[in-house]
């Protein structure tokens, strides 16, 4: 074979190779439509391999070929760029578009942080400020102090944590404080589901069993925890105050928690006037004995643990100085009055 013919063959093979390569790129970009049009929820868990991601995309009918997806990720050097997170994908998107999305978790999600002790109104206002949805739409899903809603039966069937929750009460207390990643177009139901699922997992079988052994319902534990969350800061102090409050309930003494009164008055005042203490709400634990009708906020794990595992002491009164995390305890009312004069100037 002459040198010229060899050169021609090499050129033809090179052109063919380039053609096949370009054809492959074209396939990567276009020939992937399998599922019905519309956004599909897709999650990448931390530590998942490209092969696992590829399989999950294929199972959700978001790509037509696992091999082509894996080759494209390799070809574009994105093996380490795919991020754990939640995404909204469309079967009509190209592999290139999907890979770009999967490398930017923040593109389709927003981070929301729910702080310990926040009530439904606090949460709803924060979500509205972040542009997710109007707070009144959130209330329709959760209810609040002034607009009770029946527990969504879908929730009640999915989350055992709701088993003994009164059906005519709001979801106050059950929206677990944490940092969440949610879709930018998330609905109130989407957000509520995340919070309920989180609490259902955190409130373990052992904790539920312990509550039952003590003769207390989950609803009562969460209600107590919500008060502790508002009254004191540290786990150690929460446990001591838990012991004080459960003892008061046992002997028929009023809880006398300003936090419960603040809930109905919608204030953050650590102490109230004599006139305010006359408020006739069942949340006024100065006037009505026992636990209030329900939680006054959404407690974190420390408060829940403190409600279940109280510390028994000789204390019966406590106060927390302004701008301090330390709680001051006293055994009797006379000592408590002296502490008020000393620390609440």
JONORNOR-V438340 format. One record per residue. N is the residue number from 1. RES is the residue in one small letter. PSI is psi in degrees with one decimal (none if undefined). NEAR is the number of other C-alpha atoms within 12 Angstrom. Layout:
n: <N | N>
res: <RES | RES>
psi: <PSI | PSI>
near: <NEAR | NEAR>
This chain:
n: <1 | 2 | 3 | 4 | 5 | 6 | 7 | 8 | 9 | 10 | 11 | 12 | 13 | 14 | 15 | 16 | 17 | 18 | 19 | 20 | 21 | 22 | 23 | 24 | 25 | 26 | 27 | 28 | 29 | 30 | 31 | 32 | 33 | 34 | 35 | 36 | 37 | 38 | 39 | 40 | 41 | 42 | 43 | 44 | 45 | 46 | 47 | 48 | 49 | 50 | 51 | 52 | 53 | 54 | 55 | 56 | 57 | 58 | 59 | 60 | 61 | 62 | 63 | 64 | 65 | 66 | 67 | 68 | 69 | 70 | 71 | 72 | 73 | 74 | 75 | 76 | 77 | 78 | 79 | 80 | 81 | 82 | 83 | 84 | 85 | 86 | 87 | 88 | 89 | 90 | 91 | 92 | 93 | 94 | 95 | 96 | 97 | 98 | 99 | 100 | 101 | 102 | 103 | 104 | 105 | 106 | 107 | 108 | 109 | 110 | 111 | 112 | 113 | 114 | 115 | 116 | 117 | 118 | 119 | 120 | 121 | 122 | 123 | 124 | 125 | 126 | 127 | 128 | 129 | 130 | 131 | 132 | 133 | 134 | 135 | 136 | 137 | 138 | 139 | 140 | 141 | 142 | 143 | 144 | 145 | 146 | 147 | 148 | 149 | 150 | 151 | 152 | 153 | 154 | 155 | 156 | 157 | 158 | 159 | 160 | 161 | 162 | 163 | 164 | 165 | 166 | 167 | 168 | 169 | 170 | 171 | 172 | 173 | 174 | 175 | 176 | 177 | 178 | 179 | 180 | 181 | 182 | 183 | 184 | 185 | 186 | 187 | 188 | 189 | 190 | 191 | 192 | 193 | 194 | 195 | 196 | 197 | 198 | 199 | 200 | 201 | 202 | 203 | 204 | 205 | 206 | 207 | 208 | 209 | 210 | 211 | 212 | 213 | 214 | 215 | 216 | 217 | 218 | 219 | 220 | 221 | 222 | 223 | 224 | 225 | 226 | 227 | 228 | 229 | 230 | 231 | 232 | 233 | 234 | 235 | 236 | 237 | 238 | 239 | 240 | 241 | 242 | 243 | 244 | 245 | 246 | 247 | 248 | 249 | 250 | 251 | 252 | 253 | 254 | 255 | 256 | 257 | 258 | 259 | 260 | 261 | 262 | 263 | 264 | 265 | 266 | 267 | 268 | 269 | 270 | 271 | 272 | 273 | 274 | 275 | 276 | 277 | 278 | 279 | 280 | 281 | 282 | 283 | 284 | 285 | 286 | 287 | 288 | 289 | 290 | 291 | 292 | 293 | 294 | 295 | 296 | 297 | 298 | 299 | 300 | 301 | 302 | 303 | 304 | 305 | 306 | 307 | 308 | 309 | 310 | 311 | 312 | 313 | 314 | 315 | 316 | 317 | 318 | 319 | 320 | 321 | 322 | 323 | 324 | 325 | 326 | 327 | 328 | 329 | 330 | 331 | 332 | 333 | 334 | 335 | 336 | 337 | 338 | 339 | 340 | 341 | 342 | 343 | 344 | 345>
res: <x | x | x | x | x | x | x | x | x | x | x | x | x | x | x | x | x | x | x | x | x | x | x | x | x | x | x | x | x | x | x | x | x | x | x | x | x | x | x | x | x | x | x | x | x | x | x | x | x | x | x | x | x | x | x | x | x | x | x | x | x | x | x | x | x | x | x | x | x | x | x | x | x | x | x | x | x | x | x | x | x | x | x | x | x | x | x | x | x | x | x | x | x | x | x | x | x | x | x | x | x | x | x | x | x | x | x | x | x | x | x | x | x | x | x | x | x | x | x | x | x | x | x | x | x | x | x | x | x | x | x | x | x | x | x | x | x | x | x | x | x | x | x | x | x | x | x | x | x | x | x | x | x | x | x | x | x | x | x | x | x | x | x | x | x | x | x | x | x | x | x | x | x | x | x | x | x | x | x | x | x | x | x | x | x | x | x | x | x | x | x | x | x | x | x | x | x | x | x | x | x | x | x | x | x | x | x | x | x | x | x | x | x | x | x | x | x | x | x | x | x | x | x | x | x | x | x | x | x | x | x | x | x | x | x | x | x | x | x | x | x | x | x | x | x | x | x | x | x | x | x | x | x | x | x | x | x | x | x | x | x | x | x | x | x | x | x | x | x | x | x | x | x | x | x | x | x | x | x | x | x | x | x | x | x | x | x | x | x | x | x | x | x | x | x | x | x | x | x | x | x | x | x | x | x | x | x | x | x | x | x | x | x | x | x | x | x | x | x | x | x | x | x | x | x | x | x | x | x | x | x | x | x | x | x | x | x | x | x | x | x | x | x | x | x>
psi: <133.0 | 156.5 | -34.3 | -44.1 | -40.0 | -42.2 | -39.4 | -43.6 | -42.5 | -42.4 | -43.4 | -43.3 | -40.1 | -43.2 | -40.8 | -42.9 | -45.8 | -39.9 | -44.8 | -40.1 | -47.3 | -36.9 | -40.2 | -44.9 | -42.5 | -41.1 | -42.4 | -39.7 | -24.4 | -39.5 | 60.4 | 1.6 | 114.2 | -51.3 | 175.1 | 146.4 | 149.7 | 152.7 | 138.1 | 133.3 | 130.6 | 133.1 | 133.0 | 119.4 | 152.8 | 131.3 | -1.6 | 140.6 | 165.6 | -38.3 | -41.1 | -43.5 | -43.5 | -45.5 | -43.2 | -37.7 | -41.2 | -42.6 | -32.0 | 7.5 | 36.3 | -20.3 | 156.2 | -17.0 | 123.1 | -41.8 | -44.3 | -38.7 | -47.2 | -40.0 | -40.0 | -41.5 | -42.5 | -46.4 | -37.2 | 4.0 | 46.1 | 15.3 | -38.9 | 6.8 | -11.8 | 123.5 | 143.8 | 140.9 | -172.8 | 139.0 | 155.6 | 113.8 | 163.2 | 133.1 | -18.0 | -5.0 | 150.8 | 163.4 | -39.4 | -44.5 | -41.2 | -45.8 | -39.9 | -42.4 | -42.9 | -10.6 | 5.9 | 84.1 | -27.5 | -8.9 | -35.0 | -0.6 | 164.5 | 144.2 | 129.0 | 141.6 | 121.0 | 120.2 | 149.0 | 133.2 | -14.0 | 140.3 | 178.5 | -38.8 | -39.7 | -48.4 | -46.2 | -41.8 | -42.4 | -42.4 | -34.9 | -42.2 | -36.5 | -0.9 | 17.4 | -54.0 | 166.0 | 143.0 | -31.0 | -29.6 | -34.9 | -41.3 | -34.2 | -27.7 | -32.8 | -25.1 | 172.1 | -167.0 | -35.5 | -10.1 | 89.3 | 144.2 | 147.8 | 147.1 | 128.1 | 121.3 | -25.9 | -41.0 | -47.5 | -34.3 | -25.2 | -29.1 | 110.2 | -20.5 | -20.9 | 4.7 | -42.2 | 16.5 | 129.7 | 132.3 | -27.4 | 12.0 | 161.1 | -178.9 | 14.6 | 133.3 | -20.8 | 0.0 | 88.6 | 127.9 | 127.5 | 178.1 | 127.2 | 146.9 | 121.2 | 155.1 | 147.3 | -23.1 | 24.9 | 147.1 | 163.7 | -38.3 | -40.7 | -45.3 | -44.2 | -42.3 | -42.7 | -43.5 | -41.7 | -42.0 | -40.2 | -48.8 | -40.6 | -34.0 | -40.1 | -38.3 | 84.1 | 169.8 | -39.0 | -40.4 | -40.3 | -40.0 | -40.2 | -40.1 | -44.7 | -42.2 | -28.4 | -3.2 | 26.1 | 143.7 | 162.6 | -39.4 | -42.1 | -40.8 | -46.1 | -37.4 | -46.6 | -44.4 | -36.8 | -32.3 | -45.3 | -39.7 | -36.4 | -23.5 | -41.0 | 167.7 | -47.6 | 157.8 | -42.4 | -46.5 | -36.5 | -40.9 | -38.5 | -45.4 | -34.7 | -44.6 | -40.1 | -48.1 | -44.6 | -34.7 | -41.7 | -43.4 | -41.9 | -40.4 | 2.7 | 19.8 | 143.5 | 144.8 | -37.0 | 52.0 | 119.6 | -24.8 | -37.9 | -35.5 | -36.9 | -32.7 | -45.4 | -28.4 | -8.2 | 48.3 | 173.5 | 25.0 | 128.7 | -19.3 | 152.2 | 159.9 | 165.6 | -35.3 | -42.2 | -31.4 | -10.8 | -4.6 | 134.5 | 18.2 | 144.6 | -12.1 | -4.3 | 95.1 | 3.7 | -33.4 | -36.6 | 135.5 | 162.2 | -172.4 | 152.5 | 174.5 | -20.1 | -179.6 | 152.7 | 9.6 | -172.7 | 105.2 | 152.8 | -175.5 | -37.1 | -44.3 | -38.3 | -44.9 | -39.9 | -37.2 | -33.3 | -34.2 | 71.8 | 155.1 | 123.2 | 128.5 | -178.3 | 0.9 | 150.6 | -6.3 | 156.8 | 161.3 | 155.2 | 114.5 | 151.4 | 139.3 | 32.1 | 147.7 | -5.5 | 130.5 | 137.2 | 125.1 | 152.9 | 155.9 | -30.1 | 172.7 | -33.5 | -44.6 | -36.1 | -41.0 | -40.8 | -39.3 | -36.3 | -41.6 | -34.5 | -40.1 | -17.1 | 48.0 | none>
near: <8 | 8 | 9 | 10 | 11 | 12 | 13 | 14 | 15 | 14 | 14 | 14 | 14 | 14 | 15 | 14 | 14 | 14 | 14 | 14 | 18 | 14 | 17 | 22 | 24 | 18 | 24 | 32 | 26 | 25 | 23 | 32 | 27 | 22 | 21 | 17 | 14 | 16 | 20 | 24 | 25 | 33 | 29 | 28 | 19 | 16 | 16 | 20 | 21 | 33 | 23 | 21 | 33 | 34 | 24 | 24 | 38 | 26 | 19 | 27 | 28 | 38 | 39 | 30 | 30 | 26 | 25 | 33 | 39 | 30 | 25 | 31 | 31 | 19 | 18 | 21 | 16 | 24 | 25 | 18 | 21 | 34 | 28 | 25 | 30 | 31 | 35 | 32 | 34 | 27 | 31 | 25 | 30 | 29 | 39 | 30 | 25 | 37 | 37 | 26 | 30 | 35 | 27 | 23 | 31 | 21 | 23 | 28 | 27 | 25 | 25 | 28 | 23 | 31 | 24 | 34 | 41 | 33 | 44 | 43 | 37 | 30 | 40 | 34 | 23 | 23 | 33 | 21 | 14 | 21 | 19 | 29 | 27 | 22 | 26 | 22 | 25 | 33 | 32 | 27 | 34 | 40 | 32 | 35 | 29 | 20 | 21 | 22 | 22 | 23 | 28 | 27 | 17 | 16 | 28 | 23 | 14 | 17 | 27 | 26 | 35 | 35 | 20 | 22 | 31 | 24 | 21 | 22 | 28 | 36 | 46 | 47 | 48 | 54 | 51 | 43 | 38 | 28 | 19 | 28 | 27 | 35 | 33 | 26 | 23 | 31 | 23 | 30 | 26 | 24 | 37 | 39 | 28 | 29 | 37 | 34 | 28 | 25 | 32 | 27 | 21 | 27 | 33 | 21 | 16 | 14 | 28 | 32 | 16 | 21 | 26 | 18 | 14 | 18 | 14 | 22 | 26 | 38 | 39 | 34 | 43 | 48 | 42 | 50 | 50 | 45 | 49 | 49 | 41 | 39 | 46 | 39 | 31 | 25 | 29 | 24 | 35 | 43 | 34 | 36 | 45 | 44 | 31 | 36 | 40 | 38 | 25 | 25 | 23 | 15 | 14 | 16 | 22 | 28 | 37 | 34 | 42 | 38 | 38 | 47 | 36 | 31 | 39 | 31 | 25 | 21 | 20 | 21 | 20 | 23 | 26 | 22 | 14 | 11 | 10 | 21 | 26 | 18 | 23 | 16 | 22 | 25 | 35 | 32 | 36 | 32 | 25 | 25 | 25 | 29 | 38 | 36 | 30 | 40 | 42 | 52 | 44 | 44 | 44 | 41 | 37 | 33 | 41 | 43 | 36 | 39 | 44 | 41 | 30 | 30 | 23 | 22 | 20 | 16 | 27 | 31 | 34 | 38 | 36 | 30 | 23 | 19 | 12 | 15 | 18 | 20 | 31 | 31 | 30 | 24 | 19 | 16 | 16 | 15 | 19 | 23 | 20 | 20 | 23 | 23 | 13 | 15 | 20 | 20 | 10>
